[in-house]
Amino acid sequence: MSDVKSDRKGDASCPEPACKSKKNLFASMKIGSKAKAGKVDSMPCPCDREELGRSSWSLLHTIAAYYPVQPSEQQQQHARNLVESMAILYPCEHCAEDFAKTIKQHPPRVESQEKFSVWMCEQHNMVNEKLGKPSLKCQLPLLLKRWRTGHKDCWEDTESASSSLGH
Protein backbone atom coordinates (compact mmCIF):
# COMPACT_ATOMS: atom_id res chain seq x y z
CA MET A 1 0.00 0.00 0.00
CA SER A 2 1.26 3.47 -0.76
CA ASP A 3 2.01 6.00 1.93
CA VAL A 4 -1.19 7.80 2.91
CA LYS A 5 0.45 11.12 3.78
CA SER A 6 2.15 11.41 0.39
CA ASP A 7 -1.06 10.54 -1.46
CA ARG A 8 -3.39 12.88 0.45
CA LYS A 9 -3.29 16.59 -0.05
CA GLY A 10 -4.48 19.08 2.50
CA ASP A 11 -3.90 20.82 5.75
CA ALA A 12 -3.15 18.62 8.76
CA SER A 13 -5.98 20.40 10.60
CA CYS A 14 -8.38 18.95 8.01
CA PRO A 15 -10.84 21.73 7.17
CA GLU A 16 -13.28 19.31 5.49
CA PRO A 17 -16.76 18.85 7.00
CA ALA A 18 -16.09 15.09 7.09
CA CYS A 19 -13.39 15.70 9.73
CA LYS A 20 -15.60 17.74 12.05
CA SER A 21 -18.47 17.06 14.38
CA LYS A 22 -21.66 18.97 13.65
CA LYS A 23 -21.23 20.61 17.05
CA ASN A 24 -17.85 21.97 15.94
CA LEU A 25 -19.19 22.83 12.50
CA PHE A 26 -22.14 24.78 13.89
CA ALA A 27 -19.91 26.61 16.37
CA SER A 28 -17.57 27.73 13.60
CA MET A 29 -20.52 28.82 11.45
CA LYS A 30 -21.91 30.98 14.29
CA ILE A 31 -18.55 32.62 14.82
CA GLY A 32 -17.95 33.20 11.11
CA SER A 33 -21.35 34.61 10.22
CA LYS A 34 -24.73 35.33 11.71
CA ALA A 35 -27.47 32.89 10.83
CA LYS A 36 -30.29 34.43 8.82
CA ALA A 37 -33.53 34.19 10.75
CA GLY A 38 -36.21 32.09 9.13
CA LYS A 39 -34.08 30.88 6.22
CA VAL A 40 -34.50 27.18 5.53
CA ASP A 41 -32.12 25.48 3.12
CA SER A 42 -33.56 22.65 1.08
CA MET A 43 -30.15 21.09 0.56
CA PRO A 44 -28.94 18.81 3.37
CA CYS A 45 -25.59 19.42 5.03
CA PRO A 46 -22.56 17.28 4.20
CA CYS A 47 -21.85 14.32 6.47
CA ASP A 48 -19.90 15.14 9.60
CA ARG A 49 -17.33 12.73 11.05
CA GLU A 50 -19.88 10.79 13.12
CA GLU A 51 -22.44 10.40 10.34
CA LEU A 52 -19.73 9.47 7.85
CA GLY A 53 -18.32 6.94 10.31
CA ARG A 54 -21.69 5.29 10.97
CA SER A 55 -22.45 5.09 7.25
CA SER A 56 -18.99 3.80 6.39
CA TRP A 57 -19.04 1.10 9.05
CA SER A 58 -22.52 0.05 7.91
CA LEU A 59 -21.27 -0.30 4.34
CA LEU A 60 -18.08 -2.13 5.34
CA HIS A 61 -19.85 -4.56 7.70
CA THR A 62 -22.51 -5.24 5.06
CA ILE A 63 -19.86 -5.91 2.40
CA ALA A 64 -18.11 -8.31 4.79
CA ALA A 65 -21.41 -10.08 5.56
CA TYR A 66 -22.06 -10.58 1.83
CA TYR A 67 -18.46 -11.58 1.12
CA PRO A 68 -18.17 -15.12 -0.27
CA VAL A 69 -17.66 -17.97 2.17
CA GLN A 70 -14.82 -19.17 -0.06
CA PRO A 71 -13.66 -16.14 -2.08
CA SER A 72 -11.56 -16.46 -5.22
CA GLU A 73 -8.08 -14.92 -5.34
CA GLN A 74 -9.56 -12.04 -7.36
CA GLN A 75 -12.29 -11.42 -4.76
CA GLN A 76 -9.67 -11.46 -2.01
CA GLN A 77 -7.61 -8.88 -3.89
CA HIS A 78 -10.71 -6.71 -4.38
CA ALA A 79 -11.41 -6.86 -0.63
CA ARG A 80 -7.82 -5.84 0.17
CA ASN A 81 -8.08 -3.03 -2.39
CA LEU A 82 -11.31 -1.79 -0.80
CA VAL A 83 -9.75 -1.64 2.65
CA GLU A 84 -6.58 0.03 1.39
CA SER A 85 -8.63 2.52 -0.64
CA MET A 86 -10.59 3.51 2.46
CA ALA A 87 -7.28 4.31 4.17
CA ILE A 88 -6.26 6.53 1.25
CA LEU A 89 -9.52 8.12 0.06
CA TYR A 90 -11.56 8.46 3.27
CA PRO A 91 -12.67 12.12 3.53
CA CYS A 92 -11.70 12.55 7.20
CA GLU A 93 -7.92 12.80 6.89
CA HIS A 94 -6.96 11.98 10.48
CA CYS A 95 -9.41 9.07 10.44
CA ALA A 96 -7.85 7.78 7.21
CA GLU A 97 -4.32 8.12 8.58
CA ASP A 98 -5.27 6.26 11.75
CA PHE A 99 -6.94 3.50 9.72
CA ALA A 100 -3.85 3.25 7.49
CA LYS A 101 -1.63 2.71 10.54
CA THR A 102 -4.04 0.15 11.96
CA ILE A 103 -4.33 -1.93 8.79
CA LYS A 104 -0.56 -1.91 8.42
CA GLN A 105 -0.34 -3.49 11.90
CA HIS A 106 -3.40 -5.71 11.35
CA PRO A 107 -3.75 -6.45 7.61
CA PRO A 108 -7.18 -7.46 6.31
CA ARG A 109 -7.99 -11.15 6.66
CA VAL A 110 -9.80 -11.90 3.43
CA GLU A 111 -9.47 -15.70 3.14
CA SER A 112 -13.14 -16.30 4.04
CA GLN A 113 -16.39 -14.56 4.92
CA GLU A 114 -15.86 -15.37 8.59
CA LYS A 115 -12.30 -14.04 8.69
CA PHE A 116 -13.21 -10.85 6.83
CA SER A 117 -16.35 -10.21 8.91
CA VAL A 118 -14.54 -10.79 12.21
CA TRP A 119 -11.55 -8.69 11.06
CA MET A 120 -13.92 -5.83 10.13
CA CYS A 121 -15.60 -6.07 13.53
CA GLU A 122 -12.23 -6.01 15.28
CA GLN A 123 -11.24 -2.89 13.31
CA HIS A 124 -14.52 -1.24 14.31
CA ASN A 125 -13.86 -2.16 17.94
CA MET A 126 -10.41 -0.55 17.80
CA VAL A 127 -12.03 2.69 16.67
CA ASN A 128 -14.80 2.37 19.26
CA GLU A 129 -12.20 1.90 22.00
CA LYS A 130 -10.41 5.11 20.93
CA LEU A 131 -13.75 6.94 21.01
CA GLY A 132 -14.82 5.50 24.36
CA LYS A 133 -17.71 3.58 22.80
CA PRO A 134 -18.78 0.04 23.67
CA SER A 135 -17.30 -2.91 21.78
CA LEU A 136 -19.25 -5.07 19.37
CA LYS A 137 -19.41 -8.86 19.68
CA CYS A 138 -17.36 -10.30 16.82
CA GLN A 139 -18.93 -13.75 16.36
CA LEU A 140 -19.96 -14.57 12.79
CA PRO A 141 -23.57 -15.64 13.58
CA LEU A 142 -24.19 -12.32 15.36
CA LEU A 143 -22.48 -10.32 12.61
CA LEU A 144 -24.50 -12.03 9.87
CA LYS A 145 -27.74 -11.49 11.76
CA ARG A 146 -26.95 -7.79 12.23
CA TRP A 147 -25.58 -7.03 8.76
CA ARG A 148 -27.20 -9.57 6.43
CA THR A 149 -30.22 -11.54 7.56
CA GLY A 150 -31.69 -9.32 10.26
CA HIS A 151 -34.69 -10.41 12.29
CA LYS A 152 -38.40 -10.66 11.44
CA ASP A 153 -39.16 -7.01 12.24
CA CYS A 154 -36.47 -5.83 9.80
CA TRP A 155 -38.34 -7.07 6.75
CA GLU A 156 -41.99 -6.25 7.41
CA ASP A 157 -43.57 -4.03 4.77
CA THR A 158 -40.57 -4.10 2.44
CA GLU A 159 -40.59 -3.89 -1.33
CA SER A 160 -38.51 -6.05 -3.60
CA ALA A 161 -35.44 -4.41 -5.13
CA SER A 162 -36.99 -4.37 -8.58
CA SER A 163 -40.27 -2.81 -7.41
CA SER A 164 -38.44 -0.13 -5.40
CA LEU A 165 -36.51 0.77 -8.56
CA GLY A 166 -39.75 1.09 -10.54
CA HIS A 167 -39.48 -2.18 -12.51
ZIDABEL-V179818 format. One record per run of one state. SS is the DSSP state (H for helix, E for strand, L for the rest). FROM is the first residue (numbers start at 1). TO is the last residue. Records with the same first field share a line. If there is no record, write none. Layout:
BEGIN
SS = FROM-TO + FROM-TO
END
This chain:
BEGIN
L = 1-3 + 8-16 + 20-21 + 33-48 + 67-72 + 90-92 + 106-112 + 132-139 + 150-151 + 156-160 + 165-167
H = 4-7 + 17-19 + 22-32 + 49-66 + 73-89 + 93-105 + 113-131 + 140-149 + 152-155 + 161-164
END
